[in-house]
Amino acid sequence: MRRHGRAALTAAILTAALAALAGCGTPAGTDGDLFDDWRAMAAAQQFAPKAGECHVIPEATSYLSSYSPVDCAKTHLVETFHVGTFTGALAARTTPPAVESAAMRAVFTDCDTRAKEFVGGDWRTARLSVQVAPTSPNGWTGGSRWYRCDIFELDEVDGANGDSDRAIHRAGTLRDAVGSHSPLTYGCMNEDEWGRLRPVACTTGHQYEFVGVWTAPNRSYTDAVRDEDAVHAACRTLVARYAKVPVDAKLRYRTGTSYRFPSQELWARGDRGVRCYFWSGGAAVKRSIAGGGTKALPIR
């Protein structure tokens, strides 16, 4: 009797539940499927730096853990003026290319071109340097393929003599730094007791004047610095163009030349720009030779 009573009670409960469900139906505006109405999840966002940011860490590294940009109006060491993307064979690599490697030369060329646009002229004509900061290894593994183009100021001594490629603290953007004829641009100079070129006003006695940049052939740094005759010949041509005198057999009797190679680190990154200088041969000059013609550079 108890079993029969429990079975009857259970059947009654189930009948009532089914009836209730049947009465509810499907709410208006729904299809009764609870699993097809979830919103799609947003695509994962990869970290990437931005152009116009400045940084207090000068090394060409792009680790998220050390990413702490500052306002360029405040003291900083490097300024990011462009963020590009690795493509082709470089993007297909399993690891990012090393900063000072042949694989990065094409990327450095891109940053070089964009740097000229950013500062309003050839950045090599001023105490400036450019570097490429690729995605970190972890970021590369995660799918990032960007690189930063950074520019920074060099100090007055080593920056003019190719001895180093170290950034110094500054405040303010370097945009149009060359086009505005800022104090960073090279001009007239004298040699100090250690053989380093130091800037002076062109109206004071001086022996050197910056005349332009010669692009050296793409070869090893050791071979390039050994070929002094070729460098002097190229610099004499730049002096002639700067002063507006003929490029002929008499040119070597009108001017002496001096030059400064980029630092070895910068050469490894891909820079081939050699800075050329007019040298008076010992006699002090009290004016710029720019456009001075044969009067400024008589045969000596």
Secondary structure as UniProt FT lines:
FT   HELIX           2..24
FT   TURN            28..29
FT   TURN            34..35
FT   TURN            51..52
FT   STRAND          54..55
FT   HELIX           64..66
FT   TURN            72..73
FT   STRAND          75..76
FT   STRAND          78..85
FT   HELIX           88..91
FT   TURN            99..100
FT   HELIX           102..104
FT   HELIX           105..119
FT   HELIX           123..125
FT   STRAND          128..134
FT   HELIX           137..141
FT   TURN            142..143
FT   STRAND          146..153
FT   TURN            156..157
FT   HELIX           158..161
FT   STRAND          170..171
FT   TURN            175..181
FT   TURN            183..184
FT   STRAND          188..191
FT   TURN            193..194
FT   STRAND          197..199
FT   TURN            202..203
FT   STRAND          208..215
FT   HELIX           221..226
FT   HELIX           228..243
FT   TURN            249..250
FT   HELIX           251..253
FT   STRAND          256..260
FT   HELIX           264..269
FT   STRAND          273..279
FT   TURN            281..282
FT   TURN            290..291
FT   HELIX           293..296
//
